[in-house]
Amino acid sequence: DPLVMRKDVNSRYHDGTVAYDSLAKRLYFTRNNVHYGVLSKSERGELNLGIFFTDVVTGEFGQPEWGNLIPFDHNDPNSNYGHPYITLDGRRMYFTSDREGGQGGTDIWYCDNLGNQWGVPQNLGPKVNTTGNEMYPYVGKDSTLYFSSTGHTGLGGLDIFRTRLTAAGPGTVFNLGYPMNTRFNDHSLMLINDTTGFFASDREGGMGSYDIYGCTVRPQ
């Protein structure tokens, strides 16, 4: 049965879209910009999203538990930051933001792990990002970036796309097609091995609102 995560991971606001760095034993997640009860509102009075993280530490009785809650270096109350994904080597974070300097809407950004801090965010550029919304980045073992978008040509709503990441930048973007994508919203693909994974969709036939579906992604 599902268990609620304890201590500071959950608040009375929105908490979700988790990524776990198994090397650093660090949990990253999205939440409204609330740090120990202090609300960081934008200039317009909005409570935007931010990225926060916490480490696995040894508790009072020798059991593992979550440590102190730490805000992402680049959180800004006037912009949204969320959907973190940490690469398997822990060296890079991909995330979603509507910060200035993007292509429009929400874009996918990344920054590199410099040891004690995260480097300057870099936009993935116009091959991936559009004037619509790009969200929910996930990078497979073969350096394929999967993400959802309303700006690329799709079947309707959010569709899931893929592109190969190379030293020269992202390659051609491909729609994963039906039955992965529908005229509804399909997003948040994550793989548990090379081909099998899960994603979320509000397509017809579910239990209500967004449901989790299993899937098989064919090798490229």
Contacts in CASP RR format, 6 or more apart in sequence:
PFRMAT RR
TARGET T0000
AUTHOR 0000-0000-0000
METHOD contacts of the structure
MODEL  1
DPLVMRKDVNSRYHDGTVAYDSLAKRLYFTRNNVHYGVLSKSERGELNLG
IFFTDVVTGEFGQPEWGNLIPFDHNDPNSNYGHPYITLDGRRMYFTSDRE
GGQGGTDIWYCDNLGNQWGVPQNLGPKVNTTGNEMYPYVGKDSTLYFSST
GHTGLGGLDIFRTRLTAAGPGTVFNLGYPMNTRFNDHSLMLINDTTGFFA
SDREGGMGSYDIYGCTVRPQ
4 10 0 8 1.000
5 66 0 8 1.000
6 65 0 8 1.000
6 66 0 8 1.000
7 54 0 8 1.000
7 65 0 8 1.000
7 66 0 8 1.000
7 67 0 8 1.000
8 36 0 8 1.000
8 54 0 8 1.000
8 66 0 8 1.000
8 67 0 8 1.000
8 68 0 8 1.000
8 69 0 8 1.000
9 15 0 8 1.000
9 27 0 8 1.000
9 29 0 8 1.000
9 54 0 8 1.000
9 66 0 8 1.000
9 69 0 8 1.000
11 31 0 8 1.000
11 32 0 8 1.000
11 34 0 8 1.000
11 37 0 8 1.000
13 31 0 8 1.000
13 32 0 8 1.000
13 34 0 8 1.000
13 47 0 8 1.000
14 30 0 8 1.000
14 31 0 8 1.000
14 32 0 8 1.000
14 49 0 8 1.000
15 29 0 8 1.000
15 30 0 8 1.000
15 31 0 8 1.000
16 29 0 8 1.000
16 30 0 8 1.000
16 31 0 8 1.000
17 29 0 8 1.000
17 30 0 8 1.000
17 82 0 8 1.000
17 83 0 8 1.000
17 84 0 8 1.000
17 136 0 8 1.000
17 188 0 8 1.000
18 27 0 8 1.000
18 28 0 8 1.000
18 29 0 8 1.000
19 27 0 8 1.000
19 28 0 8 1.000
19 29 0 8 1.000
19 84 0 8 1.000
19 85 0 8 1.000
19 86 0 8 1.000
20 26 0 8 1.000
20 27 0 8 1.000
20 28 0 8 1.000
20 86 0 8 1.000
21 27 0 8 1.000
21 28 0 8 1.000
21 86 0 8 1.000
21 90 0 8 1.000
23 89 0 8 1.000
23 90 0 8 1.000
24 55 0 8 1.000
24 90 0 8 1.000
25 55 0 8 1.000
25 56 0 8 1.000
26 53 0 8 1.000
26 54 0 8 1.000
26 55 0 8 1.000
26 56 0 8 1.000
26 86 0 8 1.000
27 53 0 8 1.000
27 54 0 8 1.000
27 55 0 8 1.000
27 56 0 8 1.000
27 66 0 8 1.000
28 51 0 8 1.000
28 52 0 8 1.000
28 53 0 8 1.000
28 72 0 8 1.000
28 84 0 8 1.000
28 86 0 8 1.000
28 93 0 8 1.000
29 51 0 8 1.000
29 52 0 8 1.000
29 53 0 8 1.000
29 84 0 8 1.000
30 49 0 8 1.000
30 50 0 8 1.000
30 51 0 8 1.000
30 52 0 8 1.000
30 81 0 8 1.000
30 82 0 8 1.000
30 83 0 8 1.000
30 84 0 8 1.000
31 49 0 8 1.000
31 50 0 8 1.000
31 52 0 8 1.000
32 39 0 8 1.000
32 47 0 8 1.000
32 48 0 8 1.000
32 49 0 8 1.000
32 50 0 8 1.000
33 39 0 8 1.000
33 40 0 8 1.000
33 41 0 8 1.000
33 47 0 8 1.000
33 48 0 8 1.000
33 49 0 8 1.000
33 50 0 8 1.000
33 75 0 8 1.000
33 77 0 8 1.000
34 40 0 8 1.000
34 47 0 8 1.000
35 52 0 8 1.000
35 69 0 8 1.000
35 71 0 8 1.000
36 69 0 8 1.000
39 47 0 8 1.000
40 47 0 8 1.000
40 75 0 8 1.000
40 77 0 8 1.000
41 47 0 8 1.000
41 77 0 8 1.000
42 48 0 8 1.000
42 77 0 8 1.000
42 78 0 8 1.000
43 77 0 8 1.000
43 78 0 8 1.000
48 77 0 8 1.000
48 78 0 8 1.000
48 79 0 8 1.000
48 80 0 8 1.000
48 81 0 8 1.000
49 80 0 8 1.000
49 81 0 8 1.000
49 82 0 8 1.000
50 71 0 8 1.000
50 72 0 8 1.000
50 75 0 8 1.000
50 80 0 8 1.000
50 81 0 8 1.000
50 82 0 8 1.000
51 71 0 8 1.000
51 72 0 8 1.000
51 75 0 8 1.000
51 81 0 8 1.000
51 82 0 8 1.000
51 84 0 8 1.000
51 95 0 8 1.000
52 69 0 8 1.000
52 70 0 8 1.000
52 71 0 8 1.000
52 72 0 8 1.000
53 69 0 8 1.000
53 70 0 8 1.000
53 72 0 8 1.000
54 66 0 8 1.000
54 67 0 8 1.000
54 68 0 8 1.000
54 69 0 8 1.000
54 70 0 8 1.000
55 66 0 8 1.000
55 67 0 8 1.000
55 68 0 8 1.000
56 64 0 8 1.000
56 65 0 8 1.000
56 66 0 8 1.000
56 67 0 8 1.000
57 64 0 8 1.000
57 65 0 8 1.000
57 66 0 8 1.000
57 67 0 8 1.000
58 64 0 8 1.000
58 65 0 8 1.000
59 65 0 8 1.000
72 81 0 8 1.000
72 84 0 8 1.000
72 118 0 8 1.000
73 117 0 8 1.000
73 118 0 8 1.000
73 119 0 8 1.000
74 81 0 8 1.000
74 99 0 8 1.000
74 111 0 8 1.000
74 118 0 8 1.000
74 121 0 8 1.000
75 81 0 8 1.000
76 99 0 8 1.000
79 97 0 8 1.000
79 98 0 8 1.000
79 99 0 8 1.000
79 100 0 8 1.000
80 96 0 8 1.000
80 97 0 8 1.000
80 98 0 8 1.000
80 106 0 8 1.000
81 95 0 8 1.000
81 96 0 8 1.000
81 97 0 8 1.000
81 99 0 8 1.000
82 95 0 8 1.000
82 96 0 8 1.000
82 97 0 8 1.000
83 95 0 8 1.000
83 96 0 8 1.000
83 135 0 8 1.000
83 136 0 8 1.000
83 137 0 8 1.000
84 93 0 8 1.000
84 94 0 8 1.000
84 95 0 8 1.000
85 93 0 8 1.000
85 94 0 8 1.000
85 95 0 8 1.000
85 137 0 8 1.000
85 138 0 8 1.000
85 139 0 8 1.000
86 92 0 8 1.000
86 93 0 8 1.000
87 93 0 8 1.000
87 94 0 8 1.000
87 139 0 8 1.000
88 141 0 8 1.000
90 113 0 8 1.000
91 112 0 8 1.000
91 113 0 8 1.000
92 110 0 8 1.000
92 111 0 8 1.000
92 112 0 8 1.000
92 113 0 8 1.000
93 110 0 8 1.000
93 111 0 8 1.000
93 113 0 8 1.000
93 118 0 8 1.000
94 108 0 8 1.000
94 109 0 8 1.000
94 110 0 8 1.000
94 124 0 8 1.000
94 137 0 8 1.000
94 138 0 8 1.000
94 139 0 8 1.000
94 145 0 8 1.000
95 108 0 8 1.000
95 109 0 8 1.000
95 110 0 8 1.000
95 111 0 8 1.000
95 121 0 8 1.000
95 137 0 8 1.000
96 106 0 8 1.000
96 107 0 8 1.000
96 108 0 8 1.000
96 109 0 8 1.000
96 134 0 8 1.000
96 135 0 8 1.000
96 136 0 8 1.000
96 137 0 8 1.000
97 106 0 8 1.000
97 107 0 8 1.000
97 109 0 8 1.000
97 121 0 8 1.000
98 104 0 8 1.000
98 105 0 8 1.000
98 106 0 8 1.000
98 107 0 8 1.000
99 109 0 8 1.000
99 121 0 8 1.000
101 123 0 8 1.000
102 123 0 8 1.000
102 125 0 8 1.000
102 129 0 8 1.000
103 123 0 8 1.000
103 125 0 8 1.000
103 126 0 8 1.000
103 129 0 8 1.000
103 130 0 8 1.000
103 131 0 8 1.000
103 132 0 8 1.000
104 129 0 8 1.000
104 130 0 8 1.000
104 131 0 8 1.000
104 132 0 8 1.000
105 131 0 8 1.000
105 132 0 8 1.000
105 133 0 8 1.000
106 132 0 8 1.000
106 133 0 8 1.000
106 134 0 8 1.000
106 135 0 8 1.000
107 123 0 8 1.000
107 124 0 8 1.000
107 125 0 8 1.000
107 128 0 8 1.000
107 129 0 8 1.000
107 134 0 8 1.000
108 123 0 8 1.000
108 124 0 8 1.000
108 128 0 8 1.000
108 129 0 8 1.000
108 134 0 8 1.000
108 135 0 8 1.000
108 137 0 8 1.000
108 145 0 8 1.000
108 147 0 8 1.000
109 121 0 8 1.000
109 122 0 8 1.000
109 123 0 8 1.000
109 124 0 8 1.000
110 121 0 8 1.000
110 122 0 8 1.000
110 124 0 8 1.000
111 118 0 8 1.000
111 119 0 8 1.000
111 120 0 8 1.000
111 121 0 8 1.000
111 122 0 8 1.000
112 118 0 8 1.000
112 119 0 8 1.000
113 119 0 8 1.000
123 129 0 8 1.000
124 145 0 8 1.000
124 170 0 8 1.000
125 170 0 8 1.000
127 163 0 8 1.000
127 169 0 8 1.000
127 170 0 8 1.000
127 171 0 8 1.000
127 172 0 8 1.000
127 173 0 8 1.000
128 134 0 8 1.000
128 145 0 8 1.000
128 147 0 8 1.000
128 163 0 8 1.000
128 170 0 8 1.000
128 173 0 8 1.000
130 149 0 8 1.000
130 151 0 8 1.000
130 152 0 8 1.000
131 151 0 8 1.000
132 149 0 8 1.000
132 150 0 8 1.000
132 151 0 8 1.000
133 149 0 8 1.000
133 150 0 8 1.000
133 151 0 8 1.000
133 158 0 8 1.000
134 147 0 8 1.000
134 148 0 8 1.000
134 149 0 8 1.000
134 151 0 8 1.000
135 147 0 8 1.000
135 148 0 8 1.000
135 149 0 8 1.000
135 158 0 8 1.000
135 187 0 8 1.000
136 147 0 8 1.000
136 148 0 8 1.000
136 187 0 8 1.000
136 188 0 8 1.000
136 189 0 8 1.000
137 145 0 8 1.000
137 146 0 8 1.000
137 147 0 8 1.000
138 145 0 8 1.000
138 146 0 8 1.000
138 147 0 8 1.000
138 188 0 8 1.000
138 189 0 8 1.000
138 190 0 8 1.000
138 191 0 8 1.000
139 145 0 8 1.000
139 146 0 8 1.000
139 165 0 8 1.000
140 146 0 8 1.000
140 191 0 8 1.000
141 194 0 8 1.000
142 164 0 8 1.000
142 194 0 8 1.000
142 220 0 8 1.000
143 164 0 8 1.000
143 165 0 8 1.000
143 166 0 8 1.000
144 162 0 8 1.000
144 163 0 8 1.000
144 164 0 8 1.000
144 165 0 8 1.000
144 220 0 8 1.000
145 162 0 8 1.000
145 163 0 8 1.000
145 164 0 8 1.000
145 165 0 8 1.000
145 170 0 8 1.000
146 160 0 8 1.000
146 161 0 8 1.000
146 162 0 8 1.000
146 176 0 8 1.000
146 189 0 8 1.000
146 191 0 8 1.000
147 160 0 8 1.000
147 161 0 8 1.000
147 162 0 8 1.000
148 158 0 8 1.000
148 159 0 8 1.000
148 160 0 8 1.000
148 161 0 8 1.000
148 185 0 8 1.000
148 186 0 8 1.000
148 187 0 8 1.000
148 188 0 8 1.000
148 189 0 8 1.000
149 158 0 8 1.000
149 159 0 8 1.000
149 161 0 8 1.000
150 156 0 8 1.000
150 157 0 8 1.000
150 158 0 8 1.000
150 159 0 8 1.000
152 159 0 8 1.000
152 161 0 8 1.000
152 173 0 8 1.000
152 175 0 8 1.000
153 175 0 8 1.000
154 175 0 8 1.000
154 177 0 8 1.000
154 181 0 8 1.000
155 175 0 8 1.000
155 177 0 8 1.000
155 178 0 8 1.000
155 181 0 8 1.000
155 182 0 8 1.000
155 183 0 8 1.000
156 181 0 8 1.000
156 182 0 8 1.000
156 183 0 8 1.000
156 184 0 8 1.000
157 183 0 8 1.000
157 184 0 8 1.000
157 185 0 8 1.000
157 186 0 8 1.000
158 185 0 8 1.000
158 186 0 8 1.000
158 187 0 8 1.000
159 175 0 8 1.000
159 176 0 8 1.000
159 177 0 8 1.000
159 181 0 8 1.000
159 186 0 8 1.000
160 175 0 8 1.000
160 176 0 8 1.000
160 180 0 8 1.000
160 181 0 8 1.000
160 186 0 8 1.000
160 187 0 8 1.000
160 189 0 8 1.000
160 199 0 8 1.000
161 173 0 8 1.000
161 174 0 8 1.000
161 175 0 8 1.000
161 176 0 8 1.000
162 173 0 8 1.000
162 174 0 8 1.000
162 176 0 8 1.000
162 220 0 8 1.000
163 170 0 8 1.000
163 171 0 8 1.000
163 172 0 8 1.000
163 173 0 8 1.000
163 174 0 8 1.000
164 170 0 8 1.000
164 171 0 8 1.000
164 220 0 8 1.000
165 171 0 8 1.000
175 181 0 8 1.000
176 189 0 8 1.000
176 217 0 8 1.000
180 186 0 8 1.000
180 189 0 8 1.000
180 199 0 8 1.000
180 215 0 8 1.000
180 217 0 8 1.000
182 201 0 8 1.000
182 203 0 8 1.000
184 201 0 8 1.000
184 202 0 8 1.000
184 203 0 8 1.000
184 204 0 8 1.000
185 201 0 8 1.000
185 202 0 8 1.000
185 210 0 8 1.000
186 199 0 8 1.000
186 200 0 8 1.000
186 201 0 8 1.000
186 203 0 8 1.000
187 199 0 8 1.000
187 200 0 8 1.000
187 201 0 8 1.000
188 198 0 8 1.000
188 199 0 8 1.000
188 200 0 8 1.000
189 197 0 8 1.000
189 198 0 8 1.000
189 199 0 8 1.000
189 215 0 8 1.000
189 217 0 8 1.000
190 197 0 8 1.000
190 198 0 8 1.000
190 199 0 8 1.000
191 197 0 8 1.000
191 217 0 8 1.000
192 198 0 8 1.000
194 219 0 8 1.000
195 216 0 8 1.000
195 217 0 8 1.000
195 218 0 8 1.000
195 219 0 8 1.000
196 214 0 8 1.000
196 215 0 8 1.000
196 216 0 8 1.000
196 217 0 8 1.000
197 214 0 8 1.000
197 215 0 8 1.000
197 216 0 8 1.000
197 217 0 8 1.000
198 212 0 8 1.000
198 213 0 8 1.000
198 214 0 8 1.000
198 215 0 8 1.000
199 212 0 8 1.000
199 213 0 8 1.000
199 214 0 8 1.000
199 215 0 8 1.000
200 210 0 8 1.000
200 211 0 8 1.000
200 212 0 8 1.000
200 213 0 8 1.000
201 210 0 8 1.000
201 211 0 8 1.000
201 213 0 8 1.000
202 208 0 8 1.000
202 209 0 8 1.000
202 210 0 8 1.000
202 211 0 8 1.000
203 211 0 8 1.000
END
